[in-house]
Amino acid sequence: MLENEEKFYGEEELCGQRYFTAVYPDFAISDACVDCHNDHKDSPRTDIELGDVIGGGVIRIPMD
């Protein structure tokens, strides 16, 4: 597993609008995830293994 598996919660401002933001890690949960990410021509990594963090999901909720 990669080191940065932490969830992030906080506030941010984008284009003058305040948001509550949550970011969750996305894990390689199957061989299909591993194969696709390792074989993709634009992938920054080719050594991904099951359970590694391979991306993230972001949720933003306007606060104003």
mmCIF file as Biopython writes it, N, C-alpha, C and O atoms, coordinates in Angstrom:
data_model
#
loop_
_atom_site.group_PDB
_atom_site.id
_atom_site.type_symbol
_atom_site.label_atom_id
_atom_site.label_alt_id
_atom_site.label_comp_id
_atom_site.label_asym_id
_atom_site.label_entity_id
_atom_site.label_seq_id
_atom_site.pdbx_PDB_ins_code
_atom_site.Cartn_x
_atom_site.Cartn_y
_atom_site.Cartn_z
_atom_site.occupancy
_atom_site.B_iso_or_equiv
_atom_site.auth_seq_id
_atom_site.auth_asym_id
_atom_site.pdbx_PDB_model_num
ATOM 1   N N  . MET A ? 1  ? 0.838   -1.184 0.000   1.0 0.0 1  A 1 
ATOM 2   C CA . MET A ? 1  ? 0.000   0.000  0.000   1.0 0.0 1  A 1 
ATOM 3   C C  . MET A ? 1  ? 0.883   1.249  0.000   1.0 0.0 1  A 1 
ATOM 4   O O  . MET A ? 1  ? 1.984   1.248  0.550   1.0 0.0 1  A 1 
ATOM 5   N N  . LEU A ? 2  ? 0.387   2.293  -0.617  1.0 0.0 2  A 1 
ATOM 6   C CA . LEU A ? 2  ? 1.106   3.554  -0.617  1.0 0.0 2  A 1 
ATOM 7   C C  . LEU A ? 2  ? 0.945   4.260  0.715   1.0 0.0 2  A 1 
ATOM 8   O O  . LEU A ? 2  ? 0.032   3.954  1.483   1.0 0.0 2  A 1 
ATOM 9   N N  . GLU A ? 3  ? 1.836   5.207  0.988   1.0 0.0 3  A 1 
ATOM 10  C CA . GLU A ? 3  ? 1.829   5.895  2.270   1.0 0.0 3  A 1 
ATOM 11  C C  . GLU A ? 3  ? 0.622   6.808  2.458   1.0 0.0 3  A 1 
ATOM 12  O O  . GLU A ? 3  ? 0.059   6.846  3.552   1.0 0.0 3  A 1 
ATOM 13  N N  . ASN A ? 4  ? 0.208   7.541  1.433   1.0 0.0 4  A 1 
ATOM 14  C CA . ASN A ? 4  ? -0.817  8.565  1.600   1.0 0.0 4  A 1 
ATOM 15  C C  . ASN A ? 4  ? -2.201  8.006  1.328   1.0 0.0 4  A 1 
ATOM 16  O O  . ASN A ? 4  ? -2.764  8.211  0.252   1.0 0.0 4  A 1 
ATOM 17  N N  . GLU A ? 5  ? -2.750  7.295  2.314   1.0 0.0 5  A 1 
ATOM 18  C CA . GLU A ? 5  ? -4.080  6.720  2.196   1.0 0.0 5  A 1 
ATOM 19  C C  . GLU A ? 5  ? -5.094  7.507  3.007   1.0 0.0 5  A 1 
ATOM 20  O O  . GLU A ? 5  ? -6.232  7.066  3.169   1.0 0.0 5  A 1 
ATOM 21  N N  . GLU A ? 6  ? -4.696  8.672  3.522   1.0 0.0 6  A 1 
ATOM 22  C CA . GLU A ? 6  ? -5.543  9.474  4.383   1.0 0.0 6  A 1 
ATOM 23  C C  . GLU A ? 6  ? -6.665  10.148 3.590   1.0 0.0 6  A 1 
ATOM 24  O O  . GLU A ? 6  ? -6.493  10.533 2.434   1.0 0.0 6  A 1 
ATOM 25  N N  . LYS A ? 7  ? -7.800  10.277 4.240   1.0 0.0 7  A 1 
ATOM 26  C CA . LYS A ? 7  ? -8.883  11.094 3.683   1.0 0.0 7  A 1 
ATOM 27  C C  . LYS A ? 7  ? -8.576  12.545 4.013   1.0 0.0 7  A 1 
ATOM 28  O O  . LYS A ? 7  ? -7.917  12.830 5.012   1.0 0.0 7  A 1 
ATOM 29  N N  . PHE A ? 8  ? -9.049  13.463 3.180   1.0 0.0 8  A 1 
ATOM 30  C CA . PHE A ? 8  ? -8.852  14.889 3.436   1.0 0.0 8  A 1 
ATOM 31  C C  . PHE A ? 8  ? -10.214 15.555 3.548   1.0 0.0 8  A 1 
ATOM 32  O O  . PHE A ? 8  ? -11.099 15.334 2.721   1.0 0.0 8  A 1 
ATOM 33  N N  . TYR A ? 9  ? -10.370 16.372 4.582   1.0 0.0 9  A 1 
ATOM 34  C CA . TYR A ? 9  ? -11.575 17.181 4.749   1.0 0.0 9  A 1 
ATOM 35  C C  . TYR A ? 9  ? -11.126 18.604 5.048   1.0 0.0 9  A 1 
ATOM 36  O O  . TYR A ? 9  ? -10.233 18.820 5.868   1.0 0.0 9  A 1 
ATOM 37  N N  . GLY A ? 10 ? -11.740 19.565 4.386   1.0 0.0 10 A 1 
ATOM 38  C CA . GLY A ? 10 ? -11.383 20.946 4.652   1.0 0.0 10 A 1 
ATOM 39  C C  . GLY A ? 10 ? -12.223 21.906 3.841   1.0 0.0 10 A 1 
ATOM 40  O O  . GLY A ? 10 ? -13.133 21.512 3.111   1.0 0.0 10 A 1 
ATOM 41  N N  . GLU A ? 11 ? -11.892 23.172 3.988   1.0 0.0 11 A 1 
ATOM 42  C CA . GLU A ? 11 ? -12.551 24.228 3.234   1.0 0.0 11 A 1 
ATOM 43  C C  . GLU A ? 11 ? -11.585 24.763 2.192   1.0 0.0 11 A 1 
ATOM 44  O O  . GLU A ? 11 ? -10.374 24.807 2.407   1.0 0.0 11 A 1 
ATOM 45  N N  . GLU A ? 12 ? -12.138 25.164 1.067   1.0 0.0 12 A 1 
ATOM 46  C CA . GLU A ? 12 ? -11.324 25.805 0.035   1.0 0.0 12 A 1 
ATOM 47  C C  . GLU A ? 12 ? -12.155 26.845 -0.680  1.0 0.0 12 A 1 
ATOM 48  O O  . GLU A ? 12 ? -13.385 26.826 -0.624  1.0 0.0 12 A 1 
ATOM 49  N N  . GLU A ? 13 ? -11.473 27.749 -1.352  1.0 0.0 13 A 1 
ATOM 50  C CA . GLU A ? 13 ? -12.157 28.779 -2.133  1.0 0.0 13 A 1 
ATOM 51  C C  . GLU A ? 13 ? -11.751 28.621 -3.590  1.0 0.0 13 A 1 
ATOM 52  O O  . GLU A ? 13 ? -10.566 28.560 -3.919  1.0 0.0 13 A 1 
ATOM 53  N N  . LEU A ? 14 ? -12.753 28.555 -4.454  1.0 0.0 14 A 1 
ATOM 54  C CA . LEU A ? 14 ? -12.529 28.449 -5.890  1.0 0.0 14 A 1 
ATOM 55  C C  . LEU A ? 14 ? -13.375 29.501 -6.585  1.0 0.0 14 A 1 
ATOM 56  O O  . LEU A ? 14 ? -14.598 29.512 -6.444  1.0 0.0 14 A 1 
ATOM 57  N N  . CYS A ? 15 ? -12.736 30.377 -7.327  1.0 0.0 15 A 1 
ATOM 58  C CA . CYS A ? 15 ? -13.440 31.431 -8.080  1.0 0.0 15 A 1 
ATOM 59  C C  . CYS A ? 15 ? -14.364 32.248 -7.175  1.0 0.0 15 A 1 
ATOM 60  O O  . CYS A ? 15 ? -15.474 32.603 -7.571  1.0 0.0 15 A 1 
ATOM 61  N N  . GLY A ? 16 ? -13.900 32.540 -5.963  1.0 0.0 16 A 1 
ATOM 62  C CA . GLY A ? 16 ? -14.664 33.367 -5.052  1.0 0.0 16 A 1 
ATOM 63  C C  . GLY A ? 16 ? -15.758 32.632 -4.293  1.0 0.0 16 A 1 
ATOM 64  O O  . GLY A ? 16 ? -16.468 33.260 -3.507  1.0 0.0 16 A 1 
ATOM 65  N N  . GLN A ? 17 ? -15.924 31.345 -4.490  1.0 0.0 17 A 1 
ATOM 66  C CA . GLN A ? 17 ? -16.949 30.539 -3.806  1.0 0.0 17 A 1 
ATOM 67  C C  . GLN A ? 17 ? -16.266 29.629 -2.787  1.0 0.0 17 A 1 
ATOM 68  O O  . GLN A ? 17 ? -15.273 28.973 -3.100  1.0 0.0 17 A 1 
ATOM 69  N N  . ARG A ? 18 ? -16.808 29.593 -1.560  1.0 0.0 18 A 1 
ATOM 70  C CA . ARG A ? 18 ? -16.264 28.710 -0.531  1.0 0.0 18 A 1 
ATOM 71  C C  . ARG A ? 18 ? -16.945 27.344 -0.606  1.0 0.0 18 A 1 
ATOM 72  O O  . ARG A ? 18 ? -18.153 27.241 -0.818  1.0 0.0 18 A 1 
ATOM 73  N N  . TYR A ? 19 ? -16.133 26.299 -0.427  1.0 0.0 19 A 1 
ATOM 74  C CA . TYR A ? 19 ? -16.618 24.924 -0.488  1.0 0.0 19 A 1 
ATOM 75  C C  . TYR A ? 19 ? -16.089 24.114 0.699   1.0 0.0 19 A 1 
ATOM 76  O O  . TYR A ? 19 ? -14.969 24.323 1.165   1.0 0.0 19 A 1 
ATOM 77  N N  . PHE A ? 20 ? -16.922 23.188 1.172   1.0 0.0 20 A 1 
ATOM 78  C CA . PHE A ? 20 ? -16.418 22.111 2.011   1.0 0.0 20 A 1 
ATOM 79  C C  . PHE A ? 20 ? -15.961 21.040 1.030   1.0 0.0 20 A 1 
ATOM 80  O O  . PHE A ? 20 ? -16.715 20.656 0.135   1.0 0.0 20 A 1 
ATOM 81  N N  . THR A ? 21 ? -14.731 20.553 1.188   1.0 0.0 21 A 1 
ATOM 82  C CA . THR A ? 21 ? -14.167 19.585 0.254   1.0 0.0 21 A 1 
ATOM 83  C C  . THR A ? 21 ? -13.743 18.328 0.996   1.0 0.0 21 A 1 
ATOM 84  O O  . THR A ? 21 ? -13.126 18.398 2.059   1.0 0.0 21 A 1 
ATOM 85  N N  . ALA A ? 22 ? -14.078 17.183 0.426   1.0 0.0 22 A 1 
ATOM 86  C CA . ALA A ? 22 ? -13.637 15.893 0.942   1.0 0.0 22 A 1 
ATOM 87  C C  . ALA A ? 22 ? -12.975 15.126 -0.192  1.0 0.0 22 A 1 
ATOM 88  O O  . ALA A ? 22 ? -13.506 15.069 -1.301  1.0 0.0 22 A 1 
ATOM 89  N N  . VAL A ? 23 ? -11.827 14.541 0.082   1.0 0.0 23 A 1 
ATOM 90  C CA . VAL A ? 23 ? -11.098 13.753 -0.912  1.0 0.0 23 A 1 
ATOM 91  C C  . VAL A ? 23 ? -10.846 12.370 -0.319  1.0 0.0 23 A 1 
ATOM 92  O O  . VAL A ? 23 ? -10.324 12.239 0.788   1.0 0.0 23 A 1 
ATOM 93  N N  . TYR A ? 24 ? -11.226 11.346 -1.075  1.0 0.0 24 A 1 
ATOM 94  C CA . TYR A ? 24 ? -11.091 9.967  -0.632  1.0 0.0 24 A 1 
ATOM 95  C C  . TYR A ? 24 ? -10.174 9.205  -1.583  1.0 0.0 24 A 1 
ATOM 96  O O  . TYR A ? 24 ? -10.257 9.387  -2.797  1.0 0.0 24 A 1 
ATOM 97  N N  . PRO A ? 25 ? -9.298  8.349  -1.043  1.0 0.0 25 A 1 
ATOM 98  C CA . PRO A ? 25 ? -8.429  7.568  -1.925  1.0 0.0 25 A 1 
ATOM 99  C C  . PRO A ? 25 ? -9.223  6.524  -2.703  1.0 0.0 25 A 1 
ATOM 100 O O  . PRO A ? 25 ? -10.215 5.988  -2.209  1.0 0.0 25 A 1 
ATOM 101 N N  . ASP A ? 26 ? -8.777  6.245  -3.917  1.0 0.0 26 A 1 
ATOM 102 C CA . ASP A ? 26 ? -9.361  5.213  -4.775  1.0 0.0 26 A 1 
ATOM 103 C C  . ASP A ? 26 ? -8.319  4.103  -4.906  1.0 0.0 26 A 1 
ATOM 104 O O  . ASP A ? 26 ? -7.203  4.347  -5.365  1.0 0.0 26 A 1 
ATOM 105 N N  . PHE A ? 27 ? -8.677  2.900  -4.508  1.0 0.0 27 A 1 
ATOM 106 C CA . PHE A ? 27 ? -7.737  1.786  -4.448  1.0 0.0 27 A 1 
ATOM 107 C C  . PHE A ? 27 ? -7.875  0.859  -5.652  1.0 0.0 27 A 1 
ATOM 108 O O  . PHE A ? 27 ? -8.958  0.720  -6.221  1.0 0.0 27 A 1 
ATOM 109 N N  . ALA A ? 28 ? -6.772  0.231  -6.030  1.0 0.0 28 A 1 
ATOM 110 C CA . ALA A ? 28 ? -6.782  -0.831 -7.040  1.0 0.0 28 A 1 
ATOM 111 C C  . ALA A ? 28 ? -7.339  -2.078 -6.362  1.0 0.0 28 A 1 
ATOM 112 O O  . ALA A ? 28 ? -6.635  -2.749 -5.607  1.0 0.0 28 A 1 
ATOM 113 N N  . ILE A ? 29 ? -8.609  -2.383 -6.637  1.0 0.0 29 A 1 
ATOM 114 C CA . ILE A ? 29 ? -9.272  -3.471 -5.921  1.0 0.0 29 A 1 
ATOM 115 C C  . ILE A ? 29 ? -9.386  -4.759 -6.732  1.0 0.0 29 A 1 
ATOM 116 O O  . ILE A ? 29 ? -9.858  -5.775 -6.222  1.0 0.0 29 A 1 
ATOM 117 N N  . SER A ? 30 ? -8.956  -4.720 -7.986  1.0 0.0 30 A 1 
ATOM 118 C CA . SER A ? 30 ? -9.031  -5.938 -8.807  1.0 0.0 30 A 1 
ATOM 119 C C  . SER A ? 30 ? -7.876  -5.948 -9.803  1.0 0.0 30 A 1 
ATOM 120 O O  . SER A ? 30 ? -7.222  -4.932 -10.038 1.0 0.0 30 A 1 
ATOM 121 N N  . ASP A ? 31 ? -7.648  -7.113 -10.372 1.0 0.0 31 A 1 
ATOM 122 C CA . ASP A ? 31 ? -6.599  -7.234 -11.392 1.0 0.0 31 A 1 
ATOM 123 C C  . ASP A ? 31 ? -6.876  -6.323 -12.582 1.0 0.0 31 A 1 
ATOM 124 O O  . ASP A ? 31 ? -5.943  -5.832 -13.218 1.0 0.0 31 A 1 
ATOM 125 N N  . ALA A ? 32 ? -8.153  -6.094 -12.887 1.0 0.0 32 A 1 
ATOM 126 C CA . ALA A ? 32 ? -8.495  -5.213 -14.014 1.0 0.0 32 A 1 
ATOM 127 C C  . ALA A ? 32 ? -7.994  -3.795 -13.772 1.0 0.0 32 A 1 
ATOM 128 O O  . ALA A ? 32 ? -7.504  -3.148 -14.698 1.0 0.0 32 A 1 
ATOM 129 N N  . CYS A ? 33 ? -8.110  -3.297 -12.527 1.0 0.0 33 A 1 
ATOM 130 C CA . CYS A ? 33 ? -7.602  -1.959 -12.192 1.0 0.0 33 A 1 
ATOM 131 C C  . CYS A ? 33 ? -6.086  -1.908 -12.376 1.0 0.0 33 A 1 
ATOM 132 O O  . CYS A ? 33 ? -5.557  -0.989 -13.002 1.0 0.0 33 A 1 
ATOM 133 N N  . VAL A ? 34 ? -5.404  -2.895 -11.829 1.0 0.0 34 A 1 
ATOM 134 C CA . VAL A ? 34 ? -3.944  -2.957 -11.895 1.0 0.0 34 A 1 
ATOM 135 C C  . VAL A ? 34 ? -3.488  -3.021 -13.345 1.0 0.0 34 A 1 
ATOM 136 O O  . VAL A ? 34 ? -2.614  -2.257 -13.755 1.0 0.0 34 A 1 
ATOM 137 N N  . ASP A ? 35 ? -4.071  -3.928 -14.125 1.0 0.0 35 A 1 
ATOM 138 C CA . ASP A ? 35 ? -3.656  -4.098 -15.518 1.0 0.0 35 A 1 
ATOM 139 C C  . ASP A ? 35 ? -3.891  -2.835 -16.334 1.0 0.0 35 A 1 
ATOM 140 O O  . ASP A ? 35 ? -3.025  -2.419 -17.104 1.0 0.0 35 A 1 
ATOM 141 N N  . CYS A ? 36 ? -5.059  -2.225 -16.169 1.0 0.0 36 A 1 
ATOM 142 C CA . CYS A ? 36 ? -5.384  -1.033 -16.956 1.0 0.0 36 A 1 
ATOM 143 C C  . CYS A ? 36 ? -4.418  0.104  -16.639 1.0 0.0 36 A 1 
ATOM 144 O O  . CYS A ? 36 ? -3.882  0.734  -17.550 1.0 0.0 36 A 1 
ATOM 145 N N  . HIS A ? 37 ? -4.193  0.368  -15.356 1.0 0.0 37 A 1 
ATOM 146 C CA . HIS A ? 37 ? -3.302  1.474  -14.973 1.0 0.0 37 A 1 
ATOM 147 C C  . HIS A ? 37 ? -1.861  1.192  -15.362 1.0 0.0 37 A 1 
ATOM 148 O O  . HIS A ? 37 ? -1.161  2.100  -15.810 1.0 0.0 37 A 1 
ATOM 149 N N  . ASN A ? 38 ? -1.402  -0.037 -15.203 1.0 0.0 38 A 1 
ATOM 150 C CA . ASN A ? 38 ? -0.016  -0.361 -15.556 1.0 0.0 38 A 1 
ATOM 151 C C  . ASN A ? 38 ? 0.220   -0.359 -17.058 1.0 0.0 38 A 1 
ATOM 152 O O  . ASN A ? 38 ? 1.328   -0.055 -17.498 1.0 0.0 38 A 1 
ATOM 153 N N  . ASP A ? 39 ? -0.788  -0.688 -17.855 1.0 0.0 39 A 1 
ATOM 154 C CA . ASP A ? 39 ? -0.632  -0.797 -19.303 1.0 0.0 39 A 1 
ATOM 155 C C  . ASP A ? 39 ? -0.984  0.478  -20.064 1.0 0.0 39 A 1 
ATOM 156 O O  . ASP A ? 39 ? -0.658  0.604  -21.245 1.0 0.0 39 A 1 
ATOM 157 N N  . HIS A ? 40 ? -1.645  1.422  -19.401 1.0 0.0 40 A 1 
ATOM 158 C CA . HIS A ? 40 ? -2.089  2.638  -20.098 1.0 0.0 40 A 1 
ATOM 159 C C  . HIS A ? 40 ? -0.890  3.486  -20.509 1.0 0.0 40 A 1 
ATOM 160 O O  . HIS A ? 40 ? 0.023   3.699  -19.711 1.0 0.0 40 A 1 
ATOM 161 N N  . LYS A ? 41 ? -0.889  3.968  -21.741 1.0 0.0 41 A 1 
ATOM 162 C CA . LYS A ? 41 ? 0.267   4.714  -22.267 1.0 0.0 41 A 1 
ATOM 163 C C  . LYS A ? 41 ? 0.521   6.018  -21.519 1.0 0.0 41 A 1 
ATOM 164 O O  . LYS A ? 41 ? 1.654   6.500  -21.514 1.0 0.0 41 A 1 
ATOM 165 N N  . ASP A ? 42 ? -0.491  6.605  -20.890 1.0 0.0 42 A 1 
ATOM 166 C CA . ASP A ? 42 ? -0.316  7.875  -20.179 1.0 0.0 42 A 1 
ATOM 167 C C  . ASP A ? 42 ? -0.168  7.703  -18.667 1.0 0.0 42 A 1 
ATOM 168 O O  . ASP A ? 42 ? -0.118  8.694  -17.937 1.0 0.0 42 A 1 
ATOM 169 N N  . SER A ? 43 ? -0.097  6.476  -18.195 1.0 0.0 43 A 1 
ATOM 170 C CA . SER A ? 43 ? 0.023   6.239  -16.765 1.0 0.0 43 A 1 
ATOM 171 C C  . SER A ? 43 ? 1.386   6.681  -16.256 1.0 0.0 43 A 1 
ATOM 172 O O  . SER A ? 43 ? 2.406   6.350  -16.860 1.0 0.0 43 A 1 
ATOM 173 N N  . PRO A ? 44 ? 1.419   7.430  -15.147 1.0 0.0 44 A 1 
ATOM 174 C CA . PRO A ? 44 ? 2.713   7.852  -14.606 1.0 0.0 44 A 1 
ATOM 175 C C  . PRO A ? 44 ? 3.442   6.718  -13.887 1.0 0.0 44 A 1 
ATOM 176 O O  . PRO A ? 44 ? 4.621   6.851  -13.559 1.0 0.0 44 A 1 
ATOM 177 N N  . ARG A ? 45 ? 2.747   5.601  -13.641 1.0 0.0 45 A 1 
ATOM 178 C CA . ARG A ? 45 ? 3.346   4.456  -12.956 1.0 0.0 45 A 1 
ATOM 179 C C  . ARG A ? 45 ? 3.026   3.171  -13.705 1.0 0.0 45 A 1 
ATOM 180 O O  . ARG A ? 45 ? 1.970   3.048  -14.326 1.0 0.0 45 A 1 
ATOM 181 N N  . THR A ? 46 ? 3.950   2.213  -13.642 1.0 0.0 46 A 1 
ATOM 182 C CA . THR A ? 46 ? 3.711   0.905  -14.253 1.0 0.0 46 A 1 
ATOM 183 C C  . THR A ? 46 ? 3.980   -0.218 -13.255 1.0 0.0 46 A 1 
ATOM 184 O O  . THR A ? 46 ? 4.134   -1.375 -13.644 1.0 0.0 46 A 1 
ATOM 185 N N  . ASP A ? 47 ? 4.035   0.126  -11.967 1.0 0.0 47 A 1 
ATOM 186 C CA . ASP A ? 47 ? 4.334   -0.863 -10.927 1.0 0.0 47 A 1 
ATOM 187 C C  . ASP A ? 47 ? 3.205   -0.983 -9.898  1.0 0.0 47 A 1 
ATOM 188 O O  . ASP A ? 47 ? 3.446   -1.377 -8.757  1.0 0.0 47 A 1 
ATOM 189 N N  . ILE A ? 48 ? 1.987   -0.648 -10.293 1.0 0.0 48 A 1 
ATOM 190 C CA . ILE A ? 48 ? 0.845   -0.678 -9.380  1.0 0.0 48 A 1 
ATOM 191 C C  . ILE A ? 48 ? 0.516   -2.118 -9.017  1.0 0.0 48 A 1 
ATOM 192 O O  . ILE A ? 48 ? 0.565   -3.017 -9.856  1.0 0.0 48 A 1 
ATOM 193 N N  . GLU A ? 49 ? 0.177   -2.317 -7.732  1.0 0.0 49 A 1 
ATOM 194 C CA . GLU A ? 49 ? -0.208  -3.624 -7.231  1.0 0.0 49 A 1 
ATOM 195 C C  . GLU A ? 49 ? -1.584  -3.523 -6.578  1.0 0.0 49 A 1 
ATOM 196 O O  . GLU A ? 49 ? -2.046  -2.428 -6.255  1.0 0.0 49 A 1 
ATOM 197 N N  . LEU A ? 50 ? -2.236  -4.671 -6.387  1.0 0.0 50 A 1 
ATOM 198 C CA . LEU A ? 50 ? -3.528  -4.693 -5.706  1.0 0.0 50 A 1 
ATOM 199 C C  . LEU A ? 50 ? -3.413  -3.969 -4.366  1.0 0.0 50 A 1 
ATOM 200 O O  . LEU A ? 50 ? -2.454  -4.170 -3.621  1.0 0.0 50 A 1 
ATOM 201 N N  . GLY A ? 51 ? -4.402  -3.127 -4.071  1.0 0.0 51 A 1 
ATOM 202 C CA . GLY A ? 51 ? -4.434  -2.393 -2.812  1.0 0.0 51 A 1 
ATOM 203 C C  . GLY A ? 51 ? -3.782  -1.033 -2.855  1.0 0.0 51 A 1 
ATOM 204 O O  . GLY A ? 51 ? -3.970  -0.237 -1.935  1.0 0.0 51 A 1 
ATOM 205 N N  . ASP A ? 52 ? -3.012  -0.734 -3.904  1.0 0.0 52 A 1 
ATOM 206 C CA . ASP A ? 52 ? -2.381  0.587  -4.013  1.0 0.0 52 A 1 
ATOM 207 C C  . ASP A ? 52 ? -3.431  1.664  -4.265  1.0 0.0 52 A 1 
ATOM 208 O O  . ASP A ? 52 ? -4.485  1.402  -4.843  1.0 0.0 52 A 1 
ATOM 209 N N  . VAL A ? 53 ? -3.123  2.874  -3.822  1.0 0.0 53 A 1 
ATOM 210 C CA . VAL A ? 53 ? -3.952  4.034  -4.149  1.0 0.0 53 A 1 
ATOM 211 C C  . VAL A ? 53 ? -3.627  4.430  -5.583  1.0 0.0 53 A 1 
ATOM 212 O O  . VAL A ? 53 ? -2.465  4.645  -5.925  1.0 0.0 53 A 1 
ATOM 213 N N  . ILE A ? 54 ? -4.678  4.529  -6.438  1.0 0.0 54 A 1 
ATOM 214 C CA . ILE A ? 54 ? -4.449  4.838  -7.853  1.0 0.0 54 A 1 
ATOM 215 C C  . ILE A ? 54 ? -5.164  6.110  -8.288  1.0 0.0 54 A 1 
ATOM 216 O O  . ILE A ? 54 ? -5.153  6.458  -9.469  1.0 0.0 54 A 1 
ATOM 217 N N  . GLY A ? 55 ? -5.772  6.789  -7.359  1.0 0.0 55 A 1 
ATOM 218 C CA . GLY A ? 55 ? -6.481  8.025  -7.687  1.0 0.0 55 A 1 
ATOM 219 C C  . GLY A ? 55 ? -7.246  8.502  -6.471  1.0 0.0 55 A 1 
ATOM 220 O O  . GLY A ? 55 ? -6.972  8.101  -5.340  1.0 0.0 55 A 1 
ATOM 221 N N  . GLY A ? 56 ? -8.209  9.365  -6.729  1.0 0.0 56 A 1 
ATOM 222 C CA . GLY A ? 56 ? -9.004  9.888  -5.629  1.0 0.0 56 A 1 
ATOM 223 C C  . GLY A ? 56 ? -10.345 10.384 -6.107  1.0 0.0 56 A 1 
ATOM 224 O O  . GLY A ? 56 ? -10.522 10.744 -7.271  1.0 0.0 56 A 1 
ATOM 225 N N  . GLY A ? 57 ? -11.280 10.395 -5.187  1.0 0.0 57 A 1 
ATOM 226 C CA . GLY A ? 57 ? -12.604 10.955 -5.452  1.0 0.0 57 A 1 
ATOM 227 C C  . GLY A ? 57 ? -12.757 12.253 -4.674  1.0 0.0 57 A 1 
ATOM 228 O O  . GLY A ? 57 ? -12.402 12.319 -3.497  1.0 0.0 57 A 1 
ATOM 229 N N  . VAL A ? 58 ? -13.278 13.277 -5.318  1.0 0.0 58 A 1 
ATOM 230 C CA . VAL A ? 58 ? -13.426 14.596 -4.693  1.0 0.0 58 A 1 
ATOM 231 C C  . VAL A ? 58 ? -14.899 14.957 -4.634  1.0 0.0 58 A 1 
ATOM 232 O O  . VAL A ? 58 ? -15.624 14.827 -5.620  1.0 0.0 58 A 1 
ATOM 233 N N  . ILE A ? 59 ? -15.330 15.413 -3.468  1.0 0.0 59 A 1 
ATOM 234 C CA . ILE A ? 59 ? -16.684 15.916 -3.279  1.0 0.0 59 A 1 
ATOM 235 C C  . ILE A ? 59 ? -16.583 17.355 -2.783  1.0 0.0 59 A 1 
ATOM 236 O O  . ILE A ? 59 ? -15.882 17.633 -1.810  1.0 0.0 59 A 1 
ATOM 237 N N  . ARG A ? 60 ? -17.278 18.260 -3.448  1.0 0.0 60 A 1 
ATOM 238 C CA . ARG A ? 60 ? -17.292 19.675 -3.039  1.0 0.0 60 A 1 
ATOM 239 C C  . ARG A ? 60 ? -18.731 20.110 -2.821  1.0 0.0 60 A 1 
ATOM 240 O O  . ARG A ? 60 ? -19.597 19.889 -3.668  1.0 0.0 60 A 1 
ATOM 241 N N  . ILE A ? 61 ? -18.974 20.732 -1.672  1.0 0.0 61 A 1 
ATOM 242 C CA . ILE A ? 61 ? -20.302 21.235 -1.328  1.0 0.0 61 A 1 
ATOM 243 C C  . ILE A ? 61 ? -20.182 22.730 -1.078  1.0 0.0 61 A 1 
ATOM 244 O O  . ILE A ? 61 ? -19.409 23.141 -0.213  1.0 0.0 61 A 1 
ATOM 245 N N  . PRO A ? 62 ? -20.938 23.574 -1.825  1.0 0.0 62 A 1 
ATOM 246 C CA . PRO A ? 62 ? -20.876 25.024 -1.599  1.0 0.0 62 A 1 
ATOM 247 C C  . PRO A ? 62 ? -21.282 25.355 -0.160  1.0 0.0 62 A 1 
ATOM 248 O O  . PRO A ? 62 ? -22.213 24.764 0.387   1.0 0.0 62 A 1 
ATOM 249 N N  . MET A ? 63 ? -20.568 26.306 0.439   1.0 0.0 63 A 1 
ATOM 250 C CA . MET A ? 63 ? -20.848 26.677 1.825   1.0 0.0 63 A 1 
ATOM 251 C C  . MET A ? 63 ? -21.670 27.963 1.937   1.0 0.0 63 A 1 
ATOM 252 O O  . MET A ? 63 ? -22.235 28.228 2.998   1.0 0.0 63 A 1 
ATOM 253 N N  . ASP A ? 64 ? -21.748 28.744 0.906   1.0 0.0 64 A 1 
ATOM 254 C CA . ASP A ? 64 ? -22.471 30.028 0.972   1.0 0.0 64 A 1 
ATOM 255 C C  . ASP A ? 64 ? -23.902 29.873 0.491   1.0 0.0 64 A 1 
ATOM 256 O O  . ASP A ? 64 ? -24.657 30.846 0.477   1.0 0.0 64 A 1 
#
